[in-house]
Amino acid sequence: MGLVSQIASETIGPLLHRCSITKAIRYGLSLHAAVVKSGMQIDVVVSNHILNMYAKCGRITSARKVFDEMSERRNLVSWSAMISGYAQSKQPRMAIEIFSKMTRLHYSNEYVLASAVSACASLLALTQGQQIHALSLKFSYSGVSFVANSLITMYMKCGQCNDALCVFSTLSEPDLVSYNGLIAGLVENEQPDKGFEVYREMCRQGLLPDRLTFVGIWGTCSTTEDLRRGMALHCQTIKLNLDSTPFTGNVIMTMYSKYAMIEEAEKTFRLIKEKDVISWNTIIATCRHCDSHEKGLSIFKEMADGDSLWLDDFTYASALASCAWLASICHGKQIHGHLIRAKLDRDVGLDNALLNMYAKCGCIGNAYTVFSQMDCHNIISWNSIIAGFGNHGHGSKALELFHQMKEIGLEPDSVTFVAVLVACNHAGLVDEGQTYFNSMDEIYGIAPEIEHLSCLIDMLGRAGRLKEAEEYMEKFLFRQDPIVLGSILSACRLHGDVLIGERLARNLLKLQPVTTSPYVLLSNMYASDGMWNCVAKARKMLNASGLKKEPGHSLIEVKGVVEKFTIGDFSHLRIEEIVHALKTLSYERDEVLRYY
C-alpha cells in the first residue's frame, strides 16, 4: 500500500501542475478529491501542488483553506504560492499580510520578495516597499533581475523615479523587462524625454523592443512636434512585425487619433490580423474624435455583422454618440433595437448615451421614456434630460426636473446650470434664468463661467435688457471675451441699439478673435443701420485677420444614409440629378406664381 501511495504521489504532482498551467479547475477538483480519499494530503509536496493549482485558477479562498490546513507542514514553497496567489488575485493587502507572517518565521527567497514588492506597487505602499527592498539587500537578492524589476516598477508607481534609476544602475546586465519598466515609469511620471533616451540606450545595447516597450514609449508622443517620432516608432513596429497584433495596433491607432489622422488610423486597423473588441472600439472612438461619424457608424455595422465578437457598452455608447452628432434617428433606433436584443442589463453610462441620442435627434418623448425606465440616475442623466427639454423649448418641464433632482438630494453642478439657463433662454423665462444664475455662487458655491454668462447675456439681450447684460459683463470681468461680446452685439443688432453696439464694437476690434463670427456680427450690425463705411472697415479687418468663414452645411438622412451638402461644393456623385430636380421645382413654382 505504501509503494502504491508513493507512485500515486509522484504521478499526481505533475498532473496538478498541468492543471495549474491550463487553468483546468474541474480536473484539479477531481485530483484534490483523489488526494483526500487516498490520504496523500499529508505529503507537503502534494499539498503545495493543490494550493498552487487553486491559486493559479483564481480560487484564492480554496487555496487559503488548503494553506491553513497545512499548519506545521508548510514550507517556503507554501508561503510563496500563497503570497503570489493573493498578488495575482488583486488582493495585495492579503499578500503583504501573509508576507509579514512569513518573515517572522525567517522564511524568504527571491520569488517571495518579488511578489511582495509587486503587492506594494499595487497599493502604492512606498514604506513597506522600501522595507522589503532592505530585506532584499540583506539577503543579497537585490541583484536578481526579477526582484530588481519589481523594485523599479514599485518605485515608479510611487513616483520615486530617482530610486528606480538607482536600482536600475545596480544591474550588471539589465534585461528587456528592466528597460520596459523604466520607460513606462518615466512616461507615467511626466518625464517623456528621459523615457525616450532610455529607449534609445536600450536599442544601442542590442535589445529588440517588444510590444510592451512600444506601449510605454508611445506615451512620449503627446504634442504635434512628436508626430515624427511616433511615425518612426510605427515604422519600427512594422520591421519587427508587431504592428499587425491587436495589442500594438490599438496603441498605434490611439496615437494617430491624437493627431486626428483618421486615414492612418484606419490603415493600421485594417492590418491587424486578429482584431479584438478593443481594436474595433478604438477605431470607432477615433472616427468620433476626428468628426468622421459616418465612417464610425459604418465600422460599427461591420463589427455588429461579425459572428465572433460581442459588442460591449463602450461600443454601443460610441455608436450612439455618433448618431447624436449626426442627428441620425434611423441609425439610433436600429442600435437601440440591437441593444434590446443583445443585452438584458444596461449600465447607467449606456442609458445616458441612449437618452442623449434621442434628445439630440429631436425625439424628446423617447428620451424621457429612456430616462423614466432607468434603474438609477446619476448627475449626467439629469443634466441630459434637463438640457433635452430645454433645447426643445419645454422650459417649464426642464425646471420641474431640475427641482425633482434637488428633492432627491442630488446637488447640481456647473453643467446642470448651463442646461437650466439654456432652458430659460429658449422658453423666454428671463427673470427665472436671472434668479438661477444669481443662485449659482450664492447658494451652491459654483462660480459662473463663460458658458453661464453667455447664456444669461443672450437671454437678457433677446429680451432687450441690454443695460443689465452689459452690467453683468462688467461685473464678471468678461468684457474682453469675444464670445460674450458677440452675444451682446447680436442683441444690439436685433434691437437696433447702435450706441451700446458701437461701444462694445470698439472693444471687440482691439481683440484678436479666433473665429470670424465677431467680425460678421459687427458688420451686420453696421449694415442694419446703414453705416456702410463701418461695414467696409469690419470686412477689411476680417480679411486682414487671415480668418476664413467656415462654409455652412446641411445634413440630410436618406434611407439610413447621411448626406452632407456644403455651400459652394458641387462634388456630390448625384449632383446632376439634384440640379435637375431643383430646376424642375423652380419651374413648377414659377408656373404656380403666374396664377397670382
Stockholm file with secondary structure:
# STOCKHOLM 1.0

chainA/1-596         MGLVSQIASETIGPLLHRCSITKAIRYGLSLHAAVVKSGMQIDVVVSNHILNMYAKCGRITSARKVFDEMSERRNLVSWSAMISGYAQSKQPRMAIEIFSKMTRLHYSNEYVLASAVSACASLLALTQGQQIHALSLKFSYSGVSFVANSLITMYMKCGQCNDALCVFSTLSEPDLVSYNGLIAGLVENEQPDKGFEVYREMCRQGLLPDRLTFVGIWGTCSTTEDLRRGMALHCQTIKLNLDSTPFTGNVIMTMYSKYAMIEEAEKTFRLIKEKDVISWNTIIATCRHCDSHEKGLSIFKEMADGDSLWLDDFTYASALASCAWLASICHGKQIHGHLIRAKLDRDVGLDNALLNMYAKCGCIGNAYTVFSQMDCHNIISWNSIIAGFGNHGHGSKALELFHQMKEIGLEPDSVTFVAVLVACNHAGLVDEGQTYFNSMDEIYGIAPEIEHLSCLIDMLGRAGRLKEAEEYMEKFLFRQDPIVLGSILSACRLHGDVLIGERLARNLLKLQPVTTSPYVLLSNMYASDGMWNCVAKARKMLNASGLKKEPGHSLIEVKGVVEKFTIGDFSHLRIEEIVHALKTLSYERDEVLRYY
#=GR chainA/1-596 SS CHHHHHHHHHHHHHHHHHHHHHTCHHHHHHHHHHHHHHTGGGSHHHHHHHHHHHHHTTCHHHHHHHHHHHGGGCCHHHHHHHHHHHHHTTCHHHHHHHHHHHHHTTCCCHHHHHHHHHHHHHHTCHHHHHHHHHHHHHTTCTTSHHHHHHHHHHHHHTTCHHHHHHHHHTCSSCCHHHHHHHHHHHHHTTCHHHHHHHHHHHHHTTCCCCHHHHHHHGGGCCSGGGHHHHHHHHHHHHHTTCTTSHHHHHHHHHHHHHTTCHHHHHHHHHHCSSCCHHHHHHHHHHHHHTTCHHHHHHHHHHHHHCSSCCCCHHHHHHHHHHHHHHTCHHHHHHHHHHHHHHCSCCCHHHHHHHHHHHHHTTCHHHHHHHHHHCSCCCHHHHHHHHHHHHHTTCHHHHHHHHHHHHHTTCCCCHHHHHHHHHHHHHHTCHHHHHHHHHHHHHHHCCCCCHHHHHHHHHHHHHTTCHHHHHHHHHHTTCTTCHHHHHHHHHHHHHHTCHHHHHHHHHHHHHSCCSSSHHHHHHHHHHHHTTCHHHHHHHHHHHHHHTCCCCCCEEEEEETTEEEEEETTCCCCTTHHHHHHHHHHHHHHHHHHHTTC
#=GC SS_cons         CHHHHHHHHHHHHHHHHHHHHHTCHHHHHHHHHHHHHHTGGGSHHHHHHHHHHHHHTTCHHHHHHHHHHHGGGCCHHHHHHHHHHHHHTTCHHHHHHHHHHHHHTTCCCHHHHHHHHHHHHHHTCHHHHHHHHHHHHHTTCTTSHHHHHHHHHHHHHTTCHHHHHHHHHTCSSCCHHHHHHHHHHHHHTTCHHHHHHHHHHHHHTTCCCCHHHHHHHGGGCCSGGGHHHHHHHHHHHHHTTCTTSHHHHHHHHHHHHHTTCHHHHHHHHHHCSSCCHHHHHHHHHHHHHTTCHHHHHHHHHHHHHCSSCCCCHHHHHHHHHHHHHHTCHHHHHHHHHHHHHHCSCCCHHHHHHHHHHHHHTTCHHHHHHHHHHCSCCCHHHHHHHHHHHHHTTCHHHHHHHHHHHHHTTCCCCHHHHHHHHHHHHHHTCHHHHHHHHHHHHHHHCCCCCHHHHHHHHHHHHHTTCHHHHHHHHHHTTCTTCHHHHHHHHHHHHHHTCHHHHHHHHHHHHHSCCSSSHHHHHHHHHHHHTTCHHHHHHHHHHHHHHTCCCCCCEEEEEETTEEEEEETTCCCCTTHHHHHHHHHHHHHHHHHHHTTC
//
